[in-house]
């Protein structure tokens, strides 16, 4: 549960914007979208492998 302390006299628009930002960072919507459709374990593994290759290439170019 997200708790947003609102200061006395704080603009409600600003408080709502803070809440939305905090809610987005928790990753609830991202997880919900992932759970809506089933992905095969082979596809998940392939995506993880491609991501690992991408990260490794980025680190190598960063070192040069």
PDB file with SEQRES, HELIX, SHEET and CRYST1 records, atoms N, CA, C and O in Angstrom:
SEQRES   1 A   64  UNK UNK UNK UNK UNK UNK UNK UNK UNK UNK UNK UNK UNK          
SEQRES   2 A   64  UNK UNK UNK UNK UNK UNK UNK UNK UNK UNK UNK UNK UNK          
SEQRES   3 A   64  UNK UNK UNK UNK UNK UNK UNK UNK UNK UNK UNK UNK UNK          
SEQRES   4 A   64  UNK UNK UNK UNK UNK UNK UNK UNK UNK UNK UNK UNK UNK          
SEQRES   5 A   64  UNK UNK UNK UNK UNK UNK UNK UNK UNK UNK UNK UNK              
HELIX    1 AA1 UNK A   12  UNK A   26  1                                  15    
HELIX    2 AA2 UNK A   28  UNK A   36  1                                   9    
HELIX    3 AA3 UNK A   41  UNK A   63  1                                  23    
CRYST1    1.000    1.000    1.000  90.00  90.00  90.00 P 1           1          
ATOM      1  N   UNK A   1       0.841  -1.169   0.000  1.00  0.00           N  
ATOM      2  CA  UNK A   1       0.000   0.000   0.000  1.00  0.00           C  
ATOM      3  C   UNK A   1       0.889   1.236   0.000  1.00  0.00           C  
ATOM      4  O   UNK A   1       1.861   1.315   0.752  1.00  0.00           O  
ATOM      5  N   UNK A   2       0.552   2.183  -0.838  1.00  0.00           N  
ATOM      6  CA  UNK A   2       1.336   3.404  -0.951  1.00  0.00           C  
ATOM      7  C   UNK A   2       0.766   4.451  -0.011  1.00  0.00           C  
ATOM      8  O   UNK A   2      -0.435   4.722  -0.017  1.00  0.00           O  
ATOM      9  N   UNK A   3       1.636   5.034   0.792  1.00  0.00           N  
ATOM     10  CA  UNK A   3       1.237   6.078   1.720  1.00  0.00           C  
ATOM     11  C   UNK A   3       1.857   7.382   1.253  1.00  0.00           C  
ATOM     12  O   UNK A   3       3.073   7.474   1.081  1.00  0.00           O  
ATOM     13  N   UNK A   4       1.025   8.383   1.048  1.00  0.00           N  
ATOM     14  CA  UNK A   4       1.497   9.684   0.602  1.00  0.00           C  
ATOM     15  C   UNK A   4       1.148  10.728   1.659  1.00  0.00           C  
ATOM     16  O   UNK A   4      -0.008  11.136   1.762  1.00  0.00           O  
ATOM     17  N   UNK A   5       2.119  11.159   2.438  1.00  0.00           N  
ATOM     18  CA  UNK A   5       1.821  12.225   3.390  1.00  0.00           C  
ATOM     19  C   UNK A   5       1.636  13.550   2.653  1.00  0.00           C  
ATOM     20  O   UNK A   5       2.491  13.955   1.865  1.00  0.00           O  
ATOM     21  N   UNK A   6       0.517  14.218   2.914  1.00  0.00           N  
ATOM     22  CA  UNK A   6       0.222  15.503   2.276  1.00  0.00           C  
ATOM     23  C   UNK A   6       0.428  16.595   3.309  1.00  0.00           C  
ATOM     24  O   UNK A   6      -0.131  16.553   4.406  1.00  0.00           O  
ATOM     25  N   UNK A   7       1.233  17.560   2.941  1.00  0.00           N  
ATOM     26  CA  UNK A   7       1.522  18.663   3.863  1.00  0.00           C  
ATOM     27  C   UNK A   7       0.329  19.620   3.934  1.00  0.00           C  
ATOM     28  O   UNK A   7      -0.502  19.678   3.028  1.00  0.00           O  
ATOM     29  N   UNK A   8       0.276  20.346   5.012  1.00  0.00           N  
ATOM     30  CA  UNK A   8      -0.790  21.321   5.222  1.00  0.00           C  
ATOM     31  C   UNK A   8      -0.698  22.413   4.154  1.00  0.00           C  
ATOM     32  O   UNK A   8       0.343  23.051   3.999  1.00  0.00           O  
ATOM     33  N   UNK A   9      -1.776  22.619   3.434  1.00  0.00           N  
ATOM     34  CA  UNK A   9      -1.820  23.666   2.415  1.00  0.00           C  
ATOM     35  C   UNK A   9      -1.172  23.271   1.093  1.00  0.00           C  
ATOM     36  O   UNK A   9      -1.023  24.117   0.212  1.00  0.00           O  
ATOM     37  N   UNK A  10      -0.783  22.001   0.932  1.00  0.00           N  
ATOM     38  CA  UNK A  10      -0.160  21.571  -0.318  1.00  0.00           C  
ATOM     39  C   UNK A  10      -1.224  21.453  -1.413  1.00  0.00           C  
ATOM     40  O   UNK A  10      -2.341  20.999  -1.165  1.00  0.00           O  
ATOM     41  N   UNK A  11      -0.866  21.857  -2.590  1.00  0.00           N  
ATOM     42  CA  UNK A  11      -1.777  21.799  -3.724  1.00  0.00           C  
ATOM     43  C   UNK A  11      -2.135  20.347  -4.022  1.00  0.00           C  
ATOM     44  O   UNK A  11      -1.257  19.485  -4.053  1.00  0.00           O  
ATOM     45  N   UNK A  12      -3.414  20.074  -4.239  1.00  0.00           N  
ATOM     46  CA  UNK A  12      -3.872  18.714  -4.473  1.00  0.00           C  
ATOM     47  C   UNK A  12      -3.329  18.181  -5.798  1.00  0.00           C  
ATOM     48  O   UNK A  12      -3.078  16.982  -5.920  1.00  0.00           O  
ATOM     49  N   UNK A  13      -3.149  19.036  -6.772  1.00  0.00           N  
ATOM     50  CA  UNK A  13      -2.600  18.619  -8.068  1.00  0.00           C  
ATOM     51  C   UNK A  13      -1.164  18.127  -7.903  1.00  0.00           C  
ATOM     52  O   UNK A  13      -0.763  17.128  -8.500  1.00  0.00           O  
ATOM     53  N   UNK A  14      -0.410  18.835  -7.095  1.00  0.00           N  
ATOM     54  CA  UNK A  14       0.988  18.452  -6.845  1.00  0.00           C  
ATOM     55  C   UNK A  14       1.052  17.124  -6.092  1.00  0.00           C  
ATOM     56  O   UNK A  14       1.886  16.271  -6.397  1.00  0.00           O  
ATOM     57  N   UNK A  15       0.170  16.954  -5.109  1.00  0.00           N  
ATOM     58  CA  UNK A  15       0.136  15.714  -4.340  1.00  0.00           C  
ATOM     59  C   UNK A  15      -0.273  14.533  -5.224  1.00  0.00           C  
ATOM     60  O   UNK A  15       0.274  13.439  -5.090  1.00  0.00           O  
ATOM     61  N   UNK A  16      -1.221  14.752  -6.117  1.00  0.00           N  
ATOM     62  CA  UNK A  16      -1.652  13.706  -7.032  1.00  0.00           C  
ATOM     63  C   UNK A  16      -0.534  13.320  -7.990  1.00  0.00           C  
ATOM     64  O   UNK A  16      -0.361  12.143  -8.304  1.00  0.00           O  
ATOM     65  N   UNK A  17       0.218  14.300  -8.452  1.00  0.00           N  
ATOM     66  CA  UNK A  17       1.346  14.046  -9.345  1.00  0.00           C  
ATOM     67  C   UNK A  17       2.416  13.218  -8.637  1.00  0.00           C  
ATOM     68  O   UNK A  17       2.995  12.312  -9.236  1.00  0.00           O  
ATOM     69  N   UNK A  18       2.683  13.524  -7.365  1.00  0.00           N  
ATOM     70  CA  UNK A  18       3.639  12.751  -6.562  1.00  0.00           C  
ATOM     71  C   UNK A  18       3.173  11.305  -6.418  1.00  0.00           C  
ATOM     72  O   UNK A  18       3.963  10.368  -6.536  1.00  0.00           O  
ATOM     73  N   UNK A  19       1.870  11.139  -6.159  1.00  0.00           N  
ATOM     74  CA  UNK A  19       1.315   9.800  -5.994  1.00  0.00           C  
ATOM     75  C   UNK A  19       1.457   8.988  -7.267  1.00  0.00           C  
ATOM     76  O   UNK A  19       1.863   7.827  -7.226  1.00  0.00           O  
ATOM     77  N   UNK A  20       1.122   9.596  -8.400  1.00  0.00           N  
ATOM     78  CA  UNK A  20       1.219   8.892  -9.672  1.00  0.00           C  
ATOM     79  C   UNK A  20       2.657   8.471  -9.952  1.00  0.00           C  
ATOM     80  O   UNK A  20       2.893   7.356 -10.418  1.00  0.00           O  
ATOM     81  N   UNK A  21       3.609   9.339  -9.676  1.00  0.00           N  
ATOM     82  CA  UNK A  21       5.019   9.032  -9.898  1.00  0.00           C  
ATOM     83  C   UNK A  21       5.469   7.882  -9.006  1.00  0.00           C  
ATOM     84  O   UNK A  21       6.167   6.975  -9.459  1.00  0.00           O  
ATOM     85  N   UNK A  22       5.070   7.919  -7.747  1.00  0.00           N  
ATOM     86  CA  UNK A  22       5.440   6.868  -6.800  1.00  0.00           C  
ATOM     87  C   UNK A  22       4.799   5.539  -7.192  1.00  0.00           C  
ATOM     88  O   UNK A  22       5.430   4.488  -7.088  1.00  0.00           O  
ATOM     89  N   UNK A  23       3.548   5.587  -7.641  1.00  0.00           N  
ATOM     90  CA  UNK A  23       2.829   4.385  -8.067  1.00  0.00           C  
ATOM     91  C   UNK A  23       3.494   3.769  -9.288  1.00  0.00           C  
ATOM     92  O   UNK A  23       3.618   2.547  -9.378  1.00  0.00           O  
ATOM     93  N   UNK A  24       3.922   4.600 -10.225  1.00  0.00           N  
ATOM     94  CA  UNK A  24       4.572   4.112 -11.437  1.00  0.00           C  
ATOM     95  C   UNK A  24       5.903   3.439 -11.117  1.00  0.00           C  
ATOM     96  O   UNK A  24       6.264   2.444 -11.746  1.00  0.00           O  
ATOM     97  N   UNK A  25       6.625   3.970 -10.154  1.00  0.00           N  
ATOM     98  CA  UNK A  25       7.932   3.409  -9.780  1.00  0.00           C  
ATOM     99  C   UNK A  25       7.824   2.045  -9.113  1.00  0.00           C  
ATOM    100  O   UNK A  25       8.776   1.266  -9.150  1.00  0.00           O  
ATOM    101  N   UNK A  26       6.682   1.744  -8.506  1.00  0.00           N  
ATOM    102  CA  UNK A  26       6.531   0.452  -7.853  1.00  0.00           C  
ATOM    103  C   UNK A  26       6.447  -0.690  -8.855  1.00  0.00           C  
ATOM    104  O   UNK A  26       6.734  -1.836  -8.509  1.00  0.00           O  
ATOM    105  N   UNK A  27       6.056  -0.392 -10.097  1.00  0.00           N  
ATOM    106  CA  UNK A  27       6.010  -1.413 -11.136  1.00  0.00           C  
ATOM    107  C   UNK A  27       4.751  -2.255 -11.127  1.00  0.00           C  
ATOM    108  O   UNK A  27       4.734  -3.338 -11.710  1.00  0.00           O  
ATOM    109  N   UNK A  28       3.708  -1.789 -10.486  1.00  0.00           N  
ATOM    110  CA  UNK A  28       2.463  -2.546 -10.391  1.00  0.00           C  
ATOM    111  C   UNK A  28       1.834  -2.715 -11.767  1.00  0.00           C  
ATOM    112  O   UNK A  28       1.432  -3.820 -12.130  1.00  0.00           O  
ATOM    113  N   UNK A  29       1.744  -1.644 -12.530  1.00  0.00           N  
ATOM    114  CA  UNK A  29       1.127  -1.720 -13.849  1.00  0.00           C  
ATOM    115  C   UNK A  29       1.936  -2.597 -14.791  1.00  0.00           C  
ATOM    116  O   UNK A  29       1.369  -3.358 -15.574  1.00  0.00           O  
ATOM    117  N   UNK A  30       3.248  -2.496 -14.721  1.00  0.00           N  
ATOM    118  CA  UNK A  30       4.112  -3.299 -15.574  1.00  0.00           C  
ATOM    119  C   UNK A  30       3.900  -4.791 -15.296  1.00  0.00           C  
ATOM    120  O   UNK A  30       3.804  -5.598 -16.220  1.00  0.00           O  
ATOM    121  N   UNK A  31       3.831  -5.139 -14.023  1.00  0.00           N  
ATOM    122  CA  UNK A  31       3.615  -6.537 -13.646  1.00  0.00           C  
ATOM    123  C   UNK A  31       2.227  -7.010 -14.064  1.00  0.00           C  
ATOM    124  O   UNK A  31       2.061  -8.148 -14.503  1.00  0.00           O  
ATOM    125  N   UNK A  32       1.239  -6.145 -13.930  1.00  0.00           N  
ATOM    126  CA  UNK A  32      -0.121  -6.496 -14.329  1.00  0.00           C  
ATOM    127  C   UNK A  32      -0.188  -6.804 -15.817  1.00  0.00           C  
ATOM    128  O   UNK A  32      -0.821  -7.780 -16.221  1.00  0.00           O  
ATOM    129  N   UNK A  33       0.450  -5.989 -16.627  1.00  0.00           N  
ATOM    130  CA  UNK A  33       0.451  -6.221 -18.073  1.00  0.00           C  
ATOM    131  C   UNK A  33       1.176  -7.514 -18.426  1.00  0.00           C  
ATOM    132  O   UNK A  33       0.769  -8.220 -19.348  1.00  0.00           O  
ATOM    133  N   UNK A  34       2.233  -7.825 -17.710  1.00  0.00           N  
ATOM    134  CA  UNK A  34       2.959  -9.058 -17.964  1.00  0.00           C  
ATOM    135  C   UNK A  34       2.115 -10.279 -17.612  1.00  0.00           C  
ATOM    136  O   UNK A  34       2.200 -11.304 -18.287  1.00  0.00           O  
ATOM    137  N   UNK A  35       1.320 -10.180 -16.585  1.00  0.00           N  
ATOM    138  CA  UNK A  35       0.504 -11.309 -16.149  1.00  0.00           C  
ATOM    139  C   UNK A  35      -0.724 -11.535 -17.024  1.00  0.00           C  
ATOM    140  O   UNK A  35      -1.328 -12.606 -16.979  1.00  0.00           O  
ATOM    141  N   UNK A  36      -1.094 -10.540 -17.816  1.00  0.00           N  
ATOM    142  CA  UNK A  36      -2.280 -10.680 -18.653  1.00  0.00           C  
ATOM    143  C   UNK A  36      -2.061 -11.669 -19.785  1.00  0.00           C  
ATOM    144  O   UNK A  36      -3.003 -12.328 -20.225  1.00  0.00           O  
ATOM    145  N   UNK A  37      -0.833 -11.776 -20.256  1.00  0.00           N  
ATOM    146  CA  UNK A  37      -0.548 -12.684 -21.364  1.00  0.00           C  
ATOM    147  C   UNK A  37       0.538 -13.661 -20.936  1.00  0.00           C  
ATOM    148  O   UNK A  37       1.525 -13.278 -20.307  1.00  0.00           O  
ATOM    149  N   UNK A  38       0.342 -14.926 -21.285  1.00  0.00           N  
ATOM    150  CA  UNK A  38       1.318 -15.951 -20.940  1.00  0.00           C  
ATOM    151  C   UNK A  38       2.479 -15.918 -21.920  1.00  0.00           C  
ATOM    152  O   UNK A  38       2.275 -15.845 -23.132  1.00  0.00           O  
ATOM    153  N   UNK A  39       3.693 -15.972 -21.393  1.00  0.00           N  
ATOM    154  CA  UNK A  39       4.872 -16.078 -22.252  1.00  0.00           C  
ATOM    155  C   UNK A  39       5.562 -17.392 -21.934  1.00  0.00           C  
ATOM    156  O   UNK A  39       5.755 -17.751 -20.773  1.00  0.00           O  
ATOM    157  N   UNK A  40       5.922 -18.089 -22.975  1.00  0.00           N  
ATOM    158  CA  UNK A  40       6.560 -19.379 -22.793  1.00  0.00           C  
ATOM    159  C   UNK A  40       7.925 -19.205 -22.135  1.00  0.00           C  
ATOM    160  O   UNK A  40       8.588 -18.189 -22.346  1.00  0.00           O  
ATOM    161  N   UNK A  41       8.351 -20.182 -21.345  1.00  0.00           N  
ATOM    162  CA  UNK A  41       9.659 -20.091 -20.694  1.00  0.00           C  
ATOM    163  C   UNK A  41      10.810 -19.936 -21.690  1.00  0.00           C  
ATOM    164  O   UNK A  41      11.803 -19.270 -21.397  1.00  0.00           O  
ATOM    165  N   UNK A  42      10.672 -20.552 -22.866  1.00  0.00           N  
ATOM    166  CA  UNK A  42      11.737 -20.423 -23.863  1.00  0.00           C  
ATOM    167  C   UNK A  42      11.854 -18.981 -24.354  1.00  0.00           C  
ATOM    168  O   UNK A  42      12.959 -18.496 -24.596  1.00  0.00           O  
ATOM    169  N   UNK A  43      10.724 -18.297 -24.501  1.00  0.00           N  
ATOM    170  CA  UNK A  43      10.739 -16.900 -24.939  1.00  0.00           C  
ATOM    171  C   UNK A  43      11.333 -16.023 -23.849  1.00  0.00           C  
ATOM    172  O   UNK A  43      12.113 -15.114 -24.132  1.00  0.00           O  
ATOM    173  N   UNK A  44      10.964 -16.296 -22.609  1.00  0.00           N  
ATOM    174  CA  UNK A  44      11.505 -15.525 -21.483  1.00  0.00           C  
ATOM    175  C   UNK A  44      13.016 -15.692 -21.397  1.00  0.00           C  
ATOM    176  O   UNK A  44      13.743 -14.718 -21.196  1.00  0.00           O  
ATOM    177  N   UNK A  45      13.487 -16.921 -21.548  1.00  0.00           N  
ATOM    178  CA  UNK A  45      14.923 -17.184 -21.504  1.00  0.00           C  
ATOM    179  C   UNK A  45      15.656 -16.507 -22.643  1.00  0.00           C  
ATOM    180  O   UNK A  45      16.751 -15.978 -22.458  1.00  0.00           O  
ATOM    181  N   UNK A  46      15.055 -16.523 -23.815  1.00  0.00           N  
ATOM    182  CA  UNK A  46      15.664 -15.879 -24.980  1.00  0.00           C  
ATOM    183  C   UNK A  46      15.789 -14.380 -24.764  1.00  0.00           C  
ATOM    184  O   UNK A  46      16.815 -13.785 -25.092  1.00  0.00           O  
ATOM    185  N   UNK A  47      14.736 -13.765 -24.210  1.00  0.00           N  
ATOM    186  CA  UNK A  47      14.776 -12.321 -23.939  1.00  0.00           C  
ATOM    187  C   UNK A  47      15.858 -11.995 -22.910  1.00  0.00           C  
ATOM    188  O   UNK A  47      16.576 -11.005 -23.048  1.00  0.00           O  
ATOM    189  N   UNK A  48      15.969 -12.828 -21.886  1.00  0.00           N  
ATOM    190  CA  UNK A  48      16.981 -12.605 -20.856  1.00  0.00           C  
ATOM    191  C   UNK A  48      18.381 -12.734 -21.438  1.00  0.00           C  
ATOM    192  O   UNK A  48      19.277 -11.962 -21.095  1.00  0.00           O  
ATOM    193  N   UNK A  49      18.564 -13.701 -22.310  1.00  0.00           N  
ATOM    194  CA  UNK A  49      19.875 -13.902 -22.933  1.00  0.00           C  
ATOM    195  C   UNK A  49      20.236 -12.712 -23.828  1.00  0.00           C  
ATOM    196  O   UNK A  49      21.366 -12.224 -23.793  1.00  0.00           O  
ATOM    197  N   UNK A  50      19.275 -12.254 -24.625  1.00  0.00           N  
ATOM    198  CA  UNK A  50      19.531 -11.107 -25.492  1.00  0.00           C  
ATOM    199  C   UNK A  50      19.831  -9.848 -24.682  1.00  0.00           C  
ATOM    200  O   UNK A  50      20.676  -9.040 -25.068  1.00  0.00           O  
ATOM    201  N   UNK A  51      19.140  -9.690 -23.569  1.00  0.00           N  
ATOM    202  CA  UNK A  51      19.400  -8.538 -22.706  1.00  0.00           C  
ATOM    203  C   UNK A  51      20.798  -8.610 -22.102  1.00  0.00           C  
ATOM    204  O   UNK A  51      21.492  -7.598 -22.011  1.00  0.00           O  
ATOM    205  N   UNK A  52      21.210  -9.804 -21.692  1.00  0.00           N  
ATOM    206  CA  UNK A  52      22.546  -9.983 -21.125  1.00  0.00           C  
ATOM    207  C   UNK A  52      23.623  -9.675 -22.169  1.00  0.00           C  
ATOM    208  O   UNK A  52      24.643  -9.066 -21.850  1.00  0.00           O  
ATOM    209  N   UNK A  53      23.395 -10.094 -23.411  1.00  0.00           N  
ATOM    210  CA  UNK A  53      24.344  -9.802 -24.488  1.00  0.00           C  
ATOM    211  C   UNK A  53      24.421  -8.300 -24.726  1.00  0.00           C  
ATOM    212  O   UNK A  53      25.509  -7.752 -24.908  1.00  0.00           O  
ATOM    213  N   UNK A  54      23.275  -7.638 -24.726  1.00  0.00           N  
ATOM    214  CA  UNK A  54      23.225  -6.194 -24.925  1.00  0.00           C  
ATOM    215  C   UNK A  54      23.987  -5.456 -23.826  1.00  0.00           C  
ATOM    216  O   UNK A  54      24.768  -4.547 -24.104  1.00  0.00           O  
ATOM    217  N   UNK A  55      23.756  -5.850 -22.590  1.00  0.00           N  
ATOM    218  CA  UNK A  55      24.425  -5.202 -21.456  1.00  0.00           C  
ATOM    219  C   UNK A  55      25.937  -5.420 -21.532  1.00  0.00           C  
ATOM    220  O   UNK A  55      26.715  -4.499 -21.280  1.00  0.00           O  
ATOM    221  N   UNK A  56      26.344  -6.624 -21.878  1.00  0.00           N  
ATOM    222  CA  UNK A  56      27.778  -6.927 -21.994  1.00  0.00           C  
ATOM    223  C   UNK A  56      28.426  -6.087 -23.091  1.00  0.00           C  
ATOM    224  O   UNK A  56      29.534  -5.582 -22.914  1.00  0.00           O  
ATOM    225  N   UNK A  57      27.742  -5.938 -24.216  1.00  0.00           N  
ATOM    226  CA  UNK A  57      28.274  -5.109 -25.302  1.00  0.00           C  
ATOM    227  C   UNK A  57      28.381  -3.650 -24.884  1.00  0.00           C  
ATOM    228  O   UNK A  57      29.337  -2.965 -25.248  1.00  0.00           O  
ATOM    229  N   UNK A  58      27.402  -3.174 -24.122  1.00  0.00           N  
ATOM    230  CA  UNK A  58      27.448  -1.792 -23.645  1.00  0.00           C  
ATOM    231  C   UNK A  58      28.629  -1.583 -22.697  1.00  0.00           C  
ATOM    232  O   UNK A  58      29.304  -0.555 -22.760  1.00  0.00           O  
ATOM    233  N   UNK A  59      28.874  -2.549 -21.828  1.00  0.00           N  
ATOM    234  CA  UNK A  59      29.999  -2.435 -20.896  1.00  0.00           C  
ATOM    235  C   UNK A  59      31.335  -2.459 -21.633  1.00  0.00           C  
ATOM    236  O   UNK A  59      32.265  -1.740 -21.268  1.00  0.00           O  
ATOM    237  N   UNK A  60      31.425  -3.285 -22.665  1.00  0.00           N  
ATOM    238  CA  UNK A  60      32.676  -3.361 -23.434  1.00  0.00           C  
ATOM    239  C   UNK A  60      32.953  -2.065 -24.168  1.00  0.00           C  
ATOM    240  O   UNK A  60      34.092  -1.598 -24.190  1.00  0.00           O  
ATOM    241  N   UNK A  61      31.932  -1.478 -24.766  1.00  0.00           N  
ATOM    242  CA  UNK A  61      32.138  -0.211 -25.480  1.00  0.00           C  
ATOM    243  C   UNK A  61      32.428   0.923 -24.496  1.00  0.00           C  
ATOM    244  O   UNK A  61      33.121   1.883 -24.833  1.00  0.00           O  
ATOM    245  N   UNK A  62      31.895   0.805 -23.284  1.00  0.00           N  
ATOM    246  CA  UNK A  62      32.135   1.829 -22.271  1.00  0.00           C  
ATOM    247  C   UNK A  62      33.596   1.803 -21.812  1.00  0.00           C  
ATOM    248  O   UNK A  62      34.168   2.849 -21.507  1.00  0.00           O  
ATOM    249  N   UNK A  63      34.197   0.617 -21.761  1.00  0.00           N  
ATOM    250  CA  UNK A  63      35.574   0.475 -21.324  1.00  0.00           C  
ATOM    251  C   UNK A  63      36.563   1.025 -22.348  1.00  0.00           C  
ATOM    252  O   UNK A  63      37.644   1.488 -21.981  1.00  0.00           O  
ATOM    253  N   UNK A  64      36.203   0.978 -23.611  1.00  0.00           N  
ATOM    254  CA  UNK A  64      37.114   1.428 -24.679  1.00  0.00           C  
ATOM    255  C   UNK A  64      37.267   2.894 -24.741  1.00  0.00           C  
ATOM    256  O   UNK A  64      38.001   3.403 -25.589  1.00  0.00           O  
TER     257      UNK A  64                                                      
END                                                                             
